[in-house]
Amino acid sequence: MKRLFYHSVLACAFALPLPAAPVALINGHIVTVDEDFSIAGAMLVEGERIVKVGTNAEITEGLAADATRIDLQGATVLPGLIDSHVHSTGASVFEYDHVIPEMETIADVLAYIRGRTALVPEGTWVNLSQVFITRLREQRFPTRAELDEAAPKHPVVFRTGPDAAVNSLALSLSEITRDTAAPEGGTGRLEKDPATGEPTGILRGSATGLIKRGETGTKSPDEKGKVDALAELLADYNKVGITSISDRGAGDGSIALYSALRDSDRLTCRVYLYYSVNAQSPIETVLENIDKAAAHPLHAYNSELWLRGIKIFLDGGMLTGSAYMKRPWGVSAAYGIDDPEYRGMVYVEPEKLHVMARHALSKGLQFTAHSVGDGAVERLVDVYAKIGTEDFPVNEMRPCVTHCNFMTAEAIEKMATHGIVADLQPAWLYLDGRTLLKQFGLERLEYFQPYQTLAQKGVIAGGGSDHMQKIGSMRSVNPYNPFLGIWTTLTRHPRWMGESLRPEQIIERADAIRLYTINNAWLTFEEKEKGSLEPGKLADFIVLDRDILTCPIDDVRETRVQETWLGGRRVYSAAEK
């Protein structure tokens, strides 16, 4: 690993002033990610922007005497990385009360629950969320009996995505019996034992709303604590090279936290906000909330904090067996599916979806919906195509599909025609590919995260994490280390598998890097501001410990960031940690 040498030392802190003099980075391997994916040797930064990229001679000729020179000694430089999908305000405080250990087995889950019952009074609710059953070795929910044994005197809710498993005490306190029906509207389901008719404790979709949760005995931070925790998380994003994020589920409280960091000069990532709207509300309420976002002061462009999107939920989850598929899921013990015709959950009918998407786009807001299954993706894409064909062109509005895991050739063609963009999570292929192959077979995974096809068809796709829990790029439930994501698109090698999954969809390193740089800048209408290292753009860049373009492919996932710069300010240095 090569060390960086400085002609002057820059302090690293949250609130660094911009350097008073230009900063010249020389003797580097600067991967510009411009249109030609060109490599430069040096770069000049003044204030928050890049003013020149070229050879050492071009950068140093006529350089001001007081300029800071940084000798990169051949180190590789990339544009600052962008994560297209996070839920940072919740993730940052998830462990505020206590650390949540990693869980790989049902035994781990039950041990955690037993530990909580020893710490909180009887009758206190024990909640555990987002430990996905498909990522447990047993690939199933803990049973009602197992939860009862672990916590006979504490109601328990084990939530994973839109679904949950509860114990007998939780069912009793929630007044859920064999006669309880799922909420009307077809978006929820209560699992019942086919032999006895009694609830198994598994509730899906909107049926989880029947759970009457009570006191959990956990501490919550005050507003200052929330702001400080968010600052800590953003600093950890910087540590793995992330300089921009898209929060795909921001409410008023989240916006206030980001605003507090910006106002105190502690916002060390640029933030693009998707305002969360409950699509289950009456359409009048949905439209009112869209109008509220359009009228928000942050809807005016700001490179630090910008409210530009609307986010709803269209279907369930891939990890919980509730994504809406074109064909039946198939009977599965892992997913708890006993109906051979079950296709998953879909929450918004096409007509209502059309009205809300059209309204948001007409207000200058980028619309997106959580759409995991190919049935949901097709429904959303068809609505965008209908708007683009019958109402007004949508290409420049860049309507988006969030997650977009299972796709079809027809949907991809429509996305290319109408400028529809995609937000994908490569780490899900790594974590969950083996389970999906077992469930669906190879043929149904032809267009699962089809990065090569998307690139060939000209559909702009970005890479994200869906980070929602914990601080720590590899210990989080959905890991936010972008180098794991990049490596996954280069190998398509799921964990616990001996071969690649659909290797024809592997992409080259340049395209993998684009997922986290210029493509994600395009997703947020900022390709002229960031995403590549070109004159006039914001000086967001990172220095790596290896040449990510030529190192052995399995070393890509081990890449470490030496420095992270945001708008001409150094916000992370490995040497100072």
Secondary structure as the mmCIF struct_conf table of DSSP 4:
data_model
#
loop_
_struct_conf.conf_type_id
_struct_conf.id
_struct_conf.beg_label_comp_id
_struct_conf.beg_label_asym_id
_struct_conf.beg_label_seq_id
_struct_conf.end_label_comp_id
_struct_conf.end_label_asym_id
_struct_conf.end_label_seq_id
HELX_LH_PP_P HELX_LH_PP_P1 LYS A 2 LEU A 4
STRN STRN1 PHE A 5 TYR A 6
BEND BEND1 HIS A 7 SER A 8
TURN_TY1_P TURN_TY1_P1 PHE A 14 ALA A 15
HELX_LH_PP_P HELX_LH_PP_P2 LEU A 16 PRO A 19
BEND BEND2 ALA A 20 ALA A 21
STRN STRN2 VAL A 23 ILE A 26
BEND BEND3 ASN A 27 ASN A 27
STRN STRN3 HIS A 29 VAL A 31
BEND BEND4 ASP A 34 ASP A 34
TURN_TY1_P TURN_TY1_P2 GLU A 35 ASP A 36
STRN STRN4 ILE A 39 ALA A 40
BEND BEND5 GLY A 41 GLY A 41
STRN STRN5 ALA A 42 GLU A 46
TURN_TY1_P TURN_TY1_P3 GLY A 47 GLU A 48
STRN STRN6 ARG A 49 GLY A 54
HELX_RH_AL_P HELX_RH_AL_P1 ASN A 56 THR A 60
TURN_TY1_P TURN_TY1_P4 GLU A 61 GLY A 62
TURN_TY1_P TURN_TY1_P5 ALA A 65 ASP A 66
STRN STRN7 THR A 68 ASP A 71
TURN_TY1_P TURN_TY1_P6 GLN A 73 GLY A 74
STRN STRN8 THR A 76 PRO A 79
HELX_LH_PP_P HELX_LH_PP_P3 GLY A 80 GLY A 80
STRN STRN9 LEU A 81 VAL A 86
HELX_RH_AL_P HELX_RH_AL_P2 SER A 88 SER A 92
TURN_TY1_P TURN_TY1_P7 VAL A 93 GLU A 95
BEND BEND6 TYR A 96 HIS A 98
BEND BEND7 THR A 105 THR A 105
HELX_RH_AL_P HELX_RH_AL_P3 ILE A 106 THR A 117
TURN_TY1_P TURN_TY1_P8 ALA A 118 LEU A 119
BEND BEND8 VAL A 120 VAL A 120
TURN_TY1_P TURN_TY1_P9 GLU A 122 GLY A 123
STRN STRN10 VAL A 126 SER A 129
HELX_RH_3T_P HELX_RH_3T_P1 ILE A 133 ARG A 135
BEND BEND9 LEU A 136 LEU A 136
TURN_TY1_P TURN_TY1_P10 ARG A 137 GLU A 138
BEND BEND10 ARG A 140 ARG A 140
HELX_LH_PP_P HELX_LH_PP_P4 PHE A 141 THR A 143
HELX_RH_AL_P HELX_RH_AL_P4 ARG A 144 ALA A 150
TURN_TY1_P TURN_TY1_P11 PRO A 152 LYS A 153
BEND BEND11 HIS A 154 HIS A 154
STRN STRN11 VAL A 156 THR A 160
TURN_TY1_P TURN_TY1_P12 GLY A 161 PRO A 162
STRN STRN12 ASP A 163 VAL A 166
HELX_RH_AL_P HELX_RH_AL_P5 SER A 168 LEU A 173
TURN_TY1_P TURN_TY1_P13 SER A 174 GLU A 175
TURN_TY1_P TURN_TY1_P14 ARG A 178 ASP A 179
HELX_LH_PP_P HELX_LH_PP_P5 THR A 180 PRO A 183
TURN_TY1_P TURN_TY1_P15 GLU A 184 GLY A 185
BEND BEND12 GLY A 186 THR A 187
STRN STRN13 GLY A 188 LYS A 192
TURN_TY1_P TURN_TY1_P16 PRO A 194 THR A 196
STRN STRN14 PRO A 199 GLY A 205
HELX_RH_3T_P HELX_RH_3T_P2 SER A 206 LEU A 210
HELX_RH_AL_P HELX_RH_AL_P6 GLU A 223 LYS A 239
TURN_TY1_P TURN_TY1_P17 VAL A 240 GLY A 241
STRN STRN15 ILE A 242 ALA A 250
HELX_RH_AL_P HELX_RH_AL_P7 ASP A 252 ASP A 263
TURN_TY1_P TURN_TY1_P18 SER A 264 ASP A 265
BEND BEND13 CYS A 269 CYS A 269
STRN STRN16 ARG A 270 SER A 276
TURN_TY1_P TURN_TY1_P19 ALA A 279 GLN A 280
BEND BEND14 SER A 281 SER A 281
HELX_RH_AL_P HELX_RH_AL_P8 ILE A 283 ALA A 295
BEND BEND15 HIS A 296 HIS A 296
HELX_RH_3T_P HELX_RH_3T_P3 PRO A 297 HIS A 299
BEND BEND16 ALA A 300 ALA A 300
BEND BEND17 SER A 303 GLU A 304
STRN STRN17 LEU A 305 PHE A 313
STRN STRN18 ASP A 315 ASP A 315
TURN_TY1_P TURN_TY1_P20 MET A 318 GLY A 321
BEND BEND18 ALA A 323 ALA A 323
BEND BEND19 LYS A 326 ARG A 327
STRN STRN19 SER A 332 SER A 332
TURN_TY1_P TURN_TY1_P21 ALA A 333 GLY A 336
STRN STRN20 ILE A 337 ILE A 337
TURN_TY1_P TURN_TY1_P22 PRO A 340 GLU A 341
STRN STRN21 VAL A 346 VAL A 346
BEND BEND20 VAL A 348 VAL A 348
HELX_RH_AL_P HELX_RH_AL_P9 PRO A 350 SER A 362
TURN_TY1_P TURN_TY1_P23 LYS A 363 GLY A 364
STRN STRN22 GLN A 366 SER A 371
BEND BEND21 GLY A 373 GLY A 373
HELX_RH_AL_P HELX_RH_AL_P10 ASP A 374 LYS A 386
HELX_RH_PI_P HELX_RH_PI_P1 ILE A 387 ASP A 391
HELX_RH_3T_P HELX_RH_3T_P4 ASN A 395 MET A 397
STRN STRN23 CYS A 400 HIS A 403
STRN STRN24 PHE A 406 PHE A 406
HELX_RH_AL_P HELX_RH_AL_P11 ALA A 409 HIS A 418
TURN_TY1_P TURN_TY1_P24 GLY A 419 GLY A 419
STRN STRN25 VAL A 421 LEU A 424
HELX_RH_AL_P HELX_RH_AL_P12 PRO A 426 PHE A 440
BEND BEND22 LEU A 442 LEU A 442
HELX_RH_3T_P HELX_RH_3T_P5 GLU A 443 LEU A 445
TURN_TY1_P TURN_TY1_P25 GLU A 446 TYR A 447
STRN STRN26 PHE A 448 PHE A 448
BEND BEND23 GLN A 449 GLN A 449
HELX_RH_AL_P HELX_RH_AL_P13 TYR A 451 LYS A 457
TURN_TY1_P TURN_TY1_P26 GLY A 458 GLY A 458
STRN STRN27 ALA A 461 GLY A 463
STRN STRN28 HIS A 467 HIS A 467
BEND BEND24 GLN A 469 GLN A 469
BEND BEND25 ILE A 471 GLY A 472
TURN_TY1_P TURN_TY1_P27 SER A 473 ARG A 475
BEND BEND26 SER A 476 ASN A 478
HELX_RH_AL_P HELX_RH_AL_P14 PRO A 482 THR A 491
TURN_TY1_P TURN_TY1_P28 ARG A 495 TRP A 496
BEND BEND27 GLY A 498 GLU A 499
BEND BEND28 LEU A 501 ARG A 502
HELX_RH_3T_P HELX_RH_3T_P6 PRO A 503 GLN A 505
HELX_RH_AL_P HELX_RH_AL_P15 ARG A 509 LEU A 515
TURN_TY1_P TURN_TY1_P29 TYR A 516 THR A 517
HELX_RH_AL_P HELX_RH_AL_P16 ILE A 518 LEU A 523
TURN_TY1_P TURN_TY1_P30 THR A 524 PHE A 525
TURN_TY1_P TURN_TY1_P31 GLU A 527 GLU A 529
BEND BEND29 LYS A 530 SER A 532
TURN_TY1_P TURN_TY1_P32 PRO A 535 GLY A 536
BEND BEND30 LYS A 537 LYS A 537
STRN STRN29 LEU A 538 LEU A 538
STRN STRN30 PHE A 541 LEU A 544
BEND BEND31 ASP A 545 ARG A 546
TURN_TY1_P TURN_TY1_P33 ILE A 548 THR A 550
BEND BEND32 CYS A 551 CYS A 551
HELX_RH_3T_P HELX_RH_3T_P7 ILE A 553 GLU A 558
STRN STRN31 VAL A 561 LEU A 566
TURN_TY1_P TURN_TY1_P34 GLY A 567 GLY A 568
STRN STRN32 ARG A 569 SER A 573
HELX_RH_3T_P HELX_RH_3T_P8 ALA A 574 GLU A 576
#
